[in-house]
Amino acid sequence: MADALSGAPLLYARWLRAVDLLWRETVRRRQADLDFHEQMRAEKRLRALRRIVRKALADYHRMQSARERDAGRD
């Protein structure tokens, strides 16, 4: 049970950081006047950041579900 409680804040912080990076990259890309190759690199970075956000959210959700399940057994 202690492992579940200690991991959740870290996973939540990871998700928040990933969302922040995705937001910053999106804003930077919209404001920049990029050539074709830079646009492709920016799109690749955005796809990678989206994957990170999805994975972080899935990990956080899994941790929260485990905590709720464990709390229901007590």
N, C-alpha and C positions, 0 to 999 in steps of 0.2 A: 504494500500500500504506500509506503514511503517513497518508493521509486515513482509511482504514478503522480504523487503530489509534487515531487521535485522536478519532474520533466515538463510538466504542462507550462509553467511560465517561460521556460526556454523555447519551447515550440511556438508559443504565442509570440514571443519576441522575434523569433526567426521569421514567422509569417508577417509580422508588422514591418520588419526590415525589408523583406522581399517586395511587399506592396509599395513601400516607399521608393525603393530603387526602380520598380516598374513605372511608377508615377513620374519620377524625375526623368527617366529615359524618354517617356512619352512626351512630356512637355519639351524637353530638349530637342527631340526630333521634329516636333511641330514648329518650333521657333527657328530651326536651322534651315539654311538654304543649301541642301546637300546635292552633290552630283549623283549620278546613277549608282556608282559603286558604293558610295557612302550610304545611300539609301538602302542598298541590299545588306550592308553590314549592320545598319541600325535595325533593320527588320529581323535579322538573325539574332541580335541582342535581345530584342523584344520577345521573340519566340522563346529564347532561353529563359528570360526572366519570368515569362508566363508559366513555363514548366516548373520553375522553382516555386512560384507562388502556389500553384496547384498542389505540388508535393508537400509544401509546408502546411497548407490548409488541411490536406488529407491526414498528415501526421498528427496535427493538433486535434482534429476531429476524432481520430482513432483513440488518442490519449483521453480525451474528454468522455468518449463513449465507455472506455474501460473504467474510468473513475466512477461514472454513473452506475455501471454494472456492479462494480465492487461496493458502492454505497448501498445499493439495493439488497445486497446479500447480508449486510450487517444487521 
